[in-house]
Amino acid sequence: MKKETFTEKLIKRTYGISDPLDEYKRREADRIGNKVFMILFYLMIFGNLIPLVLAYQFPQLVALVYPPLILVIALIAAGYVTYQMQKTGITTIEPDMLNEKENKQLHYPGLKAGLFFGLWMFFITPLLHIITGEGQDYFHSLLTIRNGLASIFGSIFFGASIQFLISRRIARAKKEQDKD
């Protein structure tokens, strides 16, 4: 068996593919990614001209509207990618096709995702408080009870929802496999 390249690992992680990356899944991931890239590429080129022209006359309006608009566009693109992944079926889990390492990675994925999310939230939230002007000192904000509890509850909720979603995907895949 050939070793997986970094690019293949990145494609599998980005698109949520748990099975080996075969030709069909790779082709579909490339097709989806190319469509989104082309749309975002031209949108960023021509979309940046509008704020550039308006920035001289309405700088405050551009500063308030442009970043949320970019976020909304990115979320729409992510929604499109998710829809296409579900439509093409590249994210379906086939338990027979998984090797030992991939099968091991599916044990408690919600716990892993929750821990990562909780740690990320624990360290980033105080930084956001400083940027927004709510906090004065990073280490003081980091060690508050509020930050710790928010991180713990956020990681539990996120981990439980991820665990639920992946366990449902696995159960659906096993059910379809037993039916065949």
Buried (B, 14 or more C-beta within 10 A) or exposed (E): EEEBEEEBEEBBEEBBBBBBBEEEBBEBBEEBBEBBEEBBEEEEEEBEEEBEEBBEEEEEEBEEEBEEBBEEBEEEBEEBBBEBBEEBEBBBBEBEEBEEEBEEEBEBBBBBBBBEBBEBBBEEBBEEBBEEEEBEEEEEBBEBEEBEEBBBEBBBEBBBEBBEEBBEBBEEBEEEEEEE
